[in-house]
Amino acid sequence: MPPAMFRSSAKPLSGRYLSLAEREEIALLRVQGHSMQEIGRRLGRSASTISREVRRNAATRSGGLEYRATTAQWHAERSARRPKPTKLALNMTLRTYVEERLAGVVVAPSGVPVPGPAVPWKGRRHGQRQDRRWARAWSPEQIARRLPIDFPDDKTMRISHEAIYQALFVQSRGALRRELTACLRTGRVLRVPRARARGRGKGFVSPEIMISQRPGESADRAVPGHWEGDLILGLGSSAIGTLVERTTRFTMLLHLPRLAGHGDVPRAKNGPALAGHGAEAVRDAITRTIITLPEELRRSLTWDQGAEMAQHARLKIDAGVQVYFCDPQCPWQRGTNENTNGLLRQYFPKGTDLSVHSAEELAAVQAALNTRPRKTLGWRTPAEALDEWLR
């Protein structure tokens, strides 16, 4: 039974929720025979809000759906109480199903369990190039979508993928053991909102320097002088910069040696990146390299939204080249550069220390690529194609 009197809430409800006065108006208009659409128009609410309110909070004692304002208010306040026990905490069968699909042992076709590497739980994400725990490793979405198929008639065996994620990451809803996060594909123990990840390190990018604003002549490769750039990374945060001209495929490599003190002293806050590929180091390396070209071959440079290009405005002044940025997670917008980086991996494999290579060695690899015949150039070399434009 709902209480006869409602105590005043410590925190008033926002306009998002129906008030007791609105519920009294709904009950009155329902008795007068008005439709859901008409009630919604009079209250300034959508018809779906009214329909949901009547369906959820109506009195059912008489066997029907008789709507009373005080009873509806009692139902609403009871549903709004927090914290609520989670589904996984109340339903042991559902919890067992989720845990088995998320962290169950991998089984061979013969039915023999295969435990995989022994990886102790350290309370943090696994490191790179280290063994990971073997498990069935269904994603929360796969688990949630499979439940209606495995239990078509059991409505209690339902849960959303978001509820599973919250059970893993939110301590107050920790119906699942925290170490099960190691069975997720990412293996991360802290959740990173997508909005935060999208906004990271891109404060220097403005709409007027996005790739959509790049001159149209660069798209058809008819005019040389439009470059694409990137970094290839190696062991110990070592890096080599790459510049590729879109029309001729001519490649230039940037020597990015580590700064003094790398690995010996901690980096100063807001100081230069001792690994050698910070914004200042990359800016200086590009300027040194590209300034050797004629002005007509310095029309534009397209880069991804990495923090190493944070000083693009100064680069435009020093080198006379306009910098444009690709859209996030769109490497195909720099397809020529990505293809060239793949060719360079023949000389600089992943997982190797790139800082051991001198500027002379980079020049030798650069010459090797620029004197290699290319099918896209009619079997001419990039060096020959560039020479034709310079004549």
Secondary structure, 3 states (H helix, E strand, C coil): CCCCCCCCCCCCCCCCCCCHHHHHHHHHHHHCCCCHHHHHHHHCCCHHHHHHHHHHHCECCCCCCECCHHHHHHHHHHHCCCCCCCHHHHCHHHHHHHHHHHHCCEECCCCCEECCCCCCCCCCCCCCCCCCCCCCCCCHHHHHHHHHHHCCCCCCCCCCHHHHHHHHHCHHHCCCCHHHHHHCCCCCCCCCCHHHHHCCCCCCCCHHHEHHHCCHHHCCCCCCCEEEEEEEECHHHCEEEEEEECCCCCEEEEECCCCCCCCCCCCCCCCCCCCCCCHHHHHHHHHHHHCCCCHHHCCEEEECCCHHHCCHHHHHHHHCCEEEECCCCCHHHHHHHHHHHHHHCCCCCCCCCHHHCCHHHHHHHHHHHHCCCEHHHCCECHHHHHHHHHC
